[in-house]
């Protein structure tokens, strides 16, 4: 794949009525499956969020966008975290971002969910992730931006990272019964990989993409640098660059790079245009630290 031939870092470009946010990508059979939050502002000004997807073999030409969730402001399924292959089927985690009363941000009813699929295209009805154990849903508290990852030493253990009191972490051996294990100071939209025997966690503070590393998921080392790529020169991302998702394909002979997907909002800050003008972009790296882009 010749990355230097890309004319732009933008994969999906938003406008005054459509925004593309929170990318999550799965690579399967030489095809990129791109899941994201689709935000639509209707003629009367009402805003609806959808879990949506598209596919591509080259990150230039994309299939028609498919909505995977209903038009319902009391749910607003969105923010896909990632996909894991689990017991012969794919599991996709996401959130509800409930705004049924006209809220700008998701209210206290927002929760995290999983969907199942055998083909990465057709998905089951969402199932609540009871990551705080067997307690009533009304007592779980607001939680968004989930991410699933197998333990680096014991693959039977799966962790769920999610935004609540920084990043909270729960674990399970069946994706049904969960044990809460703690939380750490962190931004939102986490993405976690295992690199050199450590957990590398990318997250989003107020702007840019941060990195923290840990061997035990308890003690974390925070990097002093933020990933902002070419933001200072990009009107389309000047307001905020955020929601980084890292897909490590360095060992794939046709790709040979780690890919960073993210969304940018601009030229105004997300606090002004939260539901408009968000575009999904990408970058690439050989070492997960230095990132290049078109």
N, C-alpha and C positions, 0 to 999 in steps of 0.2 A: 504494500500500500504506500503510495507516494504522497506523504502528508504535505510536502512543500508545494504541491500542485493545487491545494485548496485555495479558492479565491477569497474566502472569508472564514472567520472563526464561527460564524452564525450558522446553525443547523436549522432552527425553526425561528422565524422572526415574528414578534408580536406587533400589535398596532393598537388603535384606539378602542377596539371592541374585543380583542383576543389577546390573551397572554399565555405564554408557555413557561412553566415553572417546574422546579423540583425533579430533574431528570434522574432516572435509574435505568441502567442498560444491562442487558444479558446477551451474551454472544453464543450462538448455537447454530451448528451446521453452516458456518460461514455467513451467518446473518446476524445483524444487530437488531435486537428487539428493544426499542426505546419506549419506556413508559414515563409518564409525566402528569403534572397537573395542568389541565386545560381550563382556563378561566374565560368565560364569555359574559360580556355586558350586553344585555338585551335592549331593545328600543326604548323601553320605559325606564331604563337605568338600573334595573335589578341585575344582580350578579350571581352567576351559578358556577360552581366548581365541579369538574368531572375528573375521574381517573380515566386516562386515555392512553393510546399507544399508536405507534407506527413502526414500520420495519424498513431496513435498508441493507444492502450488501456493500455499499461504498461510502456511506455517510454523506452522499451528495444527492442521490435520488431516493425519495421516501414514498412509501405506500400511503394510500388514503388514511387519514386519521380515523381511528375507531374509538368511540366512547365506551367505556366498560362499566359505567355506573349511571344511576338514574338522575334526572333533573329534580333535585330536592334540596332546598337550602337548609333543611333540618339535618341533613346528612353531609352533603358536599364531600363525597369520597375523593381523596386527593393524596398528594405527597407520597408516591410509591417509594419505599425504602430500598428494597432489593429483592432479588429472586434467589432462592436456593433450591437445589435438587434434593428432595427428601422422600425416601421410601418409594421411589418409582414415580413420583409426581413432582411438579413444580409448585412451590409456595411463594406467593407474592404478598408482602406486607404493605400496609398503607394506613392512612388515618381517615377519620371523619373530621371535618372542619366546620362545625355547626354555626350557621349565621342566620337562623330563621327569624330573628327579630331585627334584622337590618344591621347587625354588628359589622364592624370593619374587619375584625379578627375572629377566629374561632372561639366560641364560648366554652363554658365549663362542661358542656356535654361532649366535647371532642374526645374521641377514644382511638385506639389502634386496633387493626384488624388483619386477618390473613385470608387469602383466596387460594384456591387450588386449580391446577390445570394439568393436562397431559400434553398440550401442544403449544403452550405459551400464547395462545390467541383466544381461546374460549375458556372463560374462568367461572368458577363456582360462585354462589352467593357468599358474601363476606361473613367470616366468623370472628367474633370478638376474641382478642388476645387478652386473657385474664392474667396479665403479667404480675399482679399483686396477690395472686392466690385466690382462694375461694371466698371472695367478699362480694357483696352486691355491687352491680355496675355503678350505682349512684354514689358509692363510696370510693371509687377508684381515683377520682380527681382528674383534672384536665391532663391529657397526655397526647402527644402528637409525634410525628417524624420517627417511625420505627425503623430498625435495621436488624437483620438476623445474621448471625455468624456462628459457625462451629468453633468449639474450643480448640486451641492450637495443639493441645496434647491429648485430648480425649474427644474424638469426633462424635461420640454419642451425646455429648452435651451441646446444646444450642443456646446461645445468648440472644436476648432481645435488648437492644439499646433503644431508648426513647427519650423524648424531651419531657422531663418533669423534674423540677429542682436541679437544674443543670442537665446532665445526662444521667438517667437512671438505668440500671441493668438488672435484668431477671434472667433466670436460666431454667431449662427444661430438658427432659430426655425424650419427650413425645410431642412437643409443640401444643400440648393440651393442658398439662398441669405445670404451673410455673412457681418458682421460688424467687422472691425479691432478694437481691444481694447487696444493693447499695447504690450510691450516686456520687458524682464528682462534678466540680465546676466545669462548665462547658457551654459552648454555643448550641445552635440548633442544626438540624439536617445532618446528623452524623453519618459517616461512612467509615467502616472499619475493615482493615485487612491484616493478615499476618505477614510480617516481613522480618527476616533475620531473627526469628524466635521471639519477636515482640508483636504486640498489638499496635498498629498505627491507626489513629483515629483522626479523621478530618472533620472539621465542624465549622459552623458559620457564626462568627461574632457579628457586630453591627455592620461591618463591611469586610469583604475579603474572606478567604478560606484559611483557617488555622489548622495546625497539626499538633497532636499530643501522642506520646508513646508510653507504653507500659508493658511490663512482663506479667503482671498479676491482676490487672483490671482494678487495682486498688490505688497503687501509687503511680502517678502520672507525671511525665516530664513535658512541659509546654514549650513549643518552639517559639522563639522571639519573632520569627518572620511570618508575614501573611502573604498568601498567594493572591495577587491582584492582576496578574498578566498585563494586558495592554489597556487596562481600564482608563488610565488618564488620557488616552487618545481616542477612546470609544464613546461617542455620544450615547449609543444604545445601551451601555452598561455603566455610565458615569454615576448614576444614582446609587446603585448597589451591585456588587458582584458577590454571588452567594450560592448556597446549596450544592457544594461540590460532591461529585460522585466519581470514584476512581475505579476503573476497570483495568485490571492488570493482564495484558495480553503480551507481555514481553517474551514469553516462551512460545507463542504462536508464530509459526514460520512466515505466515502471510502478513501478519500485523507487526509483531516485533517491538511493540511499544506499550507502555501503560497510557491509558487515555483518561483525561479528566473532563467530565461533563459538568455543566453548571448553568445557572441562568443569570442574566444581567438585566437591570432595569435602568432606563434613562430616557432623556437626559436628567430628569428630575429624580429626587430620592423616592424610594418605595413608600415612604410615609405619605407622599403626595399622590403617587400613581400606583398604588399597591395592586390594583386589578387590571392595569393596562400596561402596554409597552414592555412586557417581559419577554426576552428571547433566550433560547437555549444555545449555548456555544460549547466549544471543546478545545482542548489542548493535548499535548502528548509529552512523554518523558521516558528517559532510559533508566532513571534512578529514583523516581517518585519524589524528587526534590526540586530539580530544575525542569521547568515546563516551557515548551515551545508552542507557538501558535501561528496560524496564517497571518 
